[in-house]
Amino acid sequence: MAGLSSAGTWDGMPEAFVSGAAMTRAVSRAARAGRLRKLASRLYTRNLTDPPEAVVRRNLWPIVASFFPGALIADRTALENAPATDGSVCLIAGSDRTIVLPGVTLRARRGSGPLPSDRDFIAGLHLGSTARAFLENLRPSRARGGLVARTLGRRALEERLDSLIRREGEAAANRLRDEARAIAPTLGLEQEAVALDAMIGALLGTREARLSAPAALARRQGRPYDPDRLVLFEALHASLRAWPPLVRPAPARDPEGAATLAFFEAYFSNFIEGTEFAVGEAADIVFRGVIPQERPQDAHDILDTWRVVSDAQEMRRTPNDAKIFTQLLSARHAAIMAGRPDTRPGEFKRLGNRAGATVFVAPDLVRGTLAQGFDLCRSLEAPFHRAVFMMALVAEVHPFADGNGRTARIMMNAELVAAGEERIVIPTVYRANYLSALKALSQSGLTEPLIRMLDYAQRWTAAIGWRGLDETRRELEACNAFLDSGQAEAEGKRLRMPGP
């Protein structure tokens, strides 16, 4: 018997397989002897230890092909490319039949078989084309018998169309529309093709049609946004709402103290971005107008950042609506990047940008994503909460070609200054903590590291005296503030709170 070795073991068989007439008796004997395990009617496995659901999911498509040879993966499964939340796998086959397996339910229906535009899939199965899947998912269906509806419905399709346009552009949506029109008569789905045409036209702004998905509505209104980033912002918003409000009033400082704090805020903010000067050199640039001939643009970075963060009136300006927010954001970016005209100061990016594995918001989604995020931010009551959110919003969107980090930290501190609370300074030694917290948010959706990191930085900032340049420099040195973060890690040092 195929798959059965001379020693009587089943090692030559797949991990999970469907028993046929030729092997029924041998399979039954092996199951009784404990050499095979029965998972469902006619479905067996030689894996005697793993959970049945795990075995089925690992071998899903060969199992589907054994029960329904040559079937077409259709309806919602053709778009989701995986079982639905309840385990449903929707198919077109030669019969209407439902097979319940551990963790998965195979739901076959009669219908038109594979078309030339459909694709070959695993183990002789076929996968419906994207155009076919959109048409089929526009057919009405209802959840019944405890199982989800076979089709996704209009709102989910609007979201997927918006995603398609975001990823591949308007041309991809037009190609999808043309392909759907071509196959609709063969499938008897002409009405669905008309509905899809209207939906795409509404998203592209060329037709009037009803839309319901928030992302689709925003696109029609000319404010498309990144829905994945919005999920991230909603998670951060929820975490901040649950975080105890922190109130750290800024002490009254004389002009020298205020200037010292602003100087080191600008100094460290630029150091994070790789603009490195000795403290004395930076002080000459800021307080004595010395511009090094060999590094004029770097010098302007520090000087222009300092001009913004040292301007008490400017730092008390906070937006109350999304339009003013983007105007203020652009104005501050223009001010700090004035020495680098090649970066188009104050103008949103035209090309996509990234940092390592983190890909930031696409240029055409910047305004809409900023607006969606700002609506969440202004609902936060505590200034510290708004400051954290504002910094994360600008950093995650990365709206400019350059200068995003400095702009994000200015927007963060403006929320605090306007409320009379202490700023947040990120010293050089804390750079790795800062960047790793942002990375945890971007790539893993972890919100707590960012909140804790900025909480500690604000406590540290509030504990420093900021009583003049020389005295503050000595105090910062004692806190390890100037150490390179990599060097500090190697030496087991960290940012210390100042002594009493």
WOGI-V365095 format. One record per residue. SS is DSSP state (H for helix, E for strand, C for the rest). PSI is psi in whole degrees, -180 to 180 (NA if undefined). NEAR is the number of other C-alpha atoms within 12 Angstrom. Layout:
BEGIN
ss	psi	near
SS	PSI	NEAR
SS	PSI	NEAR
END
This chain:
BEGIN
ss	psi	near
C	134	18
C	131	17
C	-17	20
C	120	20
C	168	12
C	-23	11
C	0	9
C	15	19
C	171	22
C	25	30
C	-27	19
C	-8	18
C	157	23
C	162	26
C	-39	31
E	138	37
E	158	37
E	126	34
C	135	31
C	177	19
H	-35	12
H	-21	12
H	5	21
H	-48	19
H	-42	15
H	-40	24
H	-44	33
H	-42	24
H	-43	17
H	-37	24
H	-41	25
H	-32	14
C	-4	16
C	12	19
C	-20	23
C	161	32
E	132	32
E	127	32
E	-34	31
E	179	25
C	120	19
C	-3	27
E	124	35
E	162	39
E	148	39
C	-2	31
C	113	28
C	2	22
C	-41	15
C	153	17
C	141	17
H	-39	27
H	-39	23
H	-41	21
H	-44	32
H	-45	35
H	-37	26
H	-31	24
C	26	28
H	-56	36
H	-39	34
H	-35	27
H	-46	39
H	-45	43
H	-30	27
H	-39	27
H	-36	35
C	76	33
C	133	25
C	12	28
C	160	41
E	126	41
E	123	49
C	-177	45
H	-137	43
H	-32	42
H	-30	39
H	-23	35
H	-37	32
H	-22	28
C	27	24
C	163	25
C	149	31
C	177	26
C	-28	19
C	6	25
C	2	29
E	134	39
E	115	44
E	132	46
E	157	46
E	123	38
C	-167	29
C	0	20
C	159	19
C	109	17
E	144	19
E	130	24
E	122	28
E	122	25
E	166	33
C	113	27
C	-6	25
E	142	33
E	119	35
E	121	39
E	97	38
E	144	32
E	159	25
C	154	21
C	-177	24
C	133	27
C	-171	27
C	138	31
C	164	21
C	-28	17
C	-13	21
C	166	26
E	146	25
E	146	19
C	-167	23
H	141	21
H	37	21
H	1	22
C	170	30
E	150	31
E	123	37
C	142	39
C	163	30
H	-42	35
H	-44	40
H	-42	46
H	-40	45
H	-43	46
H	-47	45
H	-35	43
H	-7	37
C	-9	34
C	139	28
C	141	19
C	161	18
C	150	15
C	136	15
E	156	10
C	27	12
C	5	12
E	151	24
C	162	25
C	149	27
C	-27	40
C	158	33
C	-31	32
C	168	32
H	-46	31
H	-44	24
H	-36	25
H	-37	36
H	-43	39
H	-39	32
H	-36	32
H	-42	41
H	-42	39
H	-42	29
H	-44	26
H	-39	31
H	-41	30
H	-41	20
H	-5	17
C	173	19
H	-31	24
H	-36	17
H	-39	22
H	-38	33
H	-37	26
H	-42	21
H	-43	32
H	-44	30
H	-42	22
H	-39	26
H	-42	37
H	-38	27
H	-36	23
H	-13	31
H	-44	31
H	-38	18
H	-36	20
H	-6	25
C	32	19
C	42	28
H	-39	22
H	-39	20
H	-35	30
H	-38	33
H	-42	23
H	-40	32
H	-41	42
H	-43	34
H	-40	25
H	-46	41
H	-42	43
H	-40	29
H	-40	30
H	-35	42
H	-4	34
C	18	23
C	-6	17
C	158	17
C	119	18
C	156	23
C	131	21
C	154	33
C	-26	21
C	133	26
H	-43	25
H	-38	36
H	-43	39
H	-41	29
H	-39	29
H	-44	37
H	-33	29
C	3	19
C	16	21
C	59	29
C	148	35
C	170	36
C	105	39
H	-28	32
H	-40	28
H	-36	36
H	-38	34
H	-42	23
H	-45	31
H	-36	39
H	-37	29
H	-42	26
H	-42	38
H	-45	35
H	-41	22
H	-40	27
H	-38	35
H	-31	27
H	-10	18
C	134	22
C	133	16
C	134	20
C	129	27
C	112	21
C	88	26
E	141	22
C	129	27
C	157	21
C	131	16
C	144	20
C	171	14
H	-38	16
H	-42	21
H	-42	24
H	-41	29
H	-37	29
H	-46	32
H	-46	40
H	-38	42
H	-50	39
H	-29	45
H	-48	38
H	-41	48
H	-52	47
H	-36	39
H	-37	41
H	-34	40
H	-39	35
H	-36	33
C	5	28
C	5	19
C	97	27
C	123	25
C	153	31
C	155	19
H	-41	30
H	-42	19
H	-44	22
H	-39	38
H	-39	29
H	-40	21
H	-47	32
H	-48	33
H	-19	24
H	4	14
C	24	17
C	117	20
C	110	24
C	130	19
H	-32	11
H	-13	9
H	55	20
H	-38	21
H	-41	24
H	-41	30
H	-42	38
H	-32	31
H	-48	42
H	-46	51
H	-44	41
H	-35	38
H	-44	43
H	-39	40
H	-38	30
H	-52	37
H	-18	41
C	-7	34
C	100	26
H	-38	23
H	-44	14
H	-42	25
H	-7	32
C	0	25
C	123	28
C	147	34
C	152	26
C	0	19
C	169	20
H	-35	24
H	-46	20
H	-35	18
H	-49	30
H	-33	34
H	-44	23
H	-41	28
H	-46	45
H	-39	32
H	-42	26
H	-38	37
H	-42	41
H	-37	32
H	-44	33
H	-19	41
C	18	38
C	-30	31
C	0	25
C	72	25
H	-24	20
H	-18	16
H	3	24
C	65	24
C	132	29
C	-6	29
C	138	32
C	154	34
C	151	30
C	-21	19
C	153	21
C	157	23
C	162	25
E	164	24
E	106	22
C	-126	11
C	-6	12
E	117	23
E	123	23
C	177	33
C	137	39
C	148	36
H	-42	30
H	-6	27
H	1	38
H	-55	39
H	-45	37
H	-40	35
H	-40	39
H	-43	45
H	-44	36
H	-44	36
H	-40	42
H	-38	37
H	-36	26
H	-42	31
H	-44	42
C	-11	27
C	-7	22
C	136	28
C	-42	23
C	134	28
H	-41	36
H	-41	43
H	-45	39
H	-38	41
H	-46	43
H	-47	50
H	-43	47
H	-44	44
H	-46	40
H	-39	47
H	-51	48
H	-40	42
H	-40	43
H	-40	41
H	-38	47
C	63	41
C	-14	42
C	164	41
C	-31	33
C	163	34
C	15	43
H	-42	41
H	-48	40
H	-41	43
H	-41	46
H	-42	37
H	-31	43
H	-45	51
H	-37	46
H	-51	42
H	-27	47
H	-37	40
H	-37	38
H	-46	37
H	-43	34
H	-27	29
C	5	26
C	23	22
E	164	30
C	145	38
C	178	47
C	119	46
C	134	45
C	98	43
C	167	41
H	-43	39
H	-20	36
H	4	38
H	-46	35
H	-38	27
H	-43	30
H	-50	37
H	-37	30
H	-33	22
H	-41	27
H	-40	37
H	-41	27
H	-37	26
H	-49	31
H	-46	36
H	-24	22
H	-5	18
C	21	25
C	123	25
C	-31	34
H	-40	26
H	-39	26
H	-45	33
H	-46	38
H	-41	25
H	-46	28
H	-30	38
H	-47	31
H	-41	28
H	-38	35
H	-40	34
H	-41	28
H	-46	31
H	-42	37
H	-24	26
H	-17	28
C	144	37
C	-34	30
C	49	34
C	41	27
C	154	25
H	-53	27
H	-46	19
H	-40	18
H	-38	29
H	-44	28
H	-40	20
H	-39	27
H	-38	36
H	-40	24
H	-22	21
C	3	27
C	18	28
C	-31	37
C	-5	35
C	141	29
C	136	28
H	-35	28
H	-43	18
H	-42	19
H	-41	23
H	-44	18
H	-33	12
H	3	13
C	29	15
C	158	20
C	173	27
C	121	35
C	147	27
C	144	23
C	154	22
C	169	12
C	NA	7
END
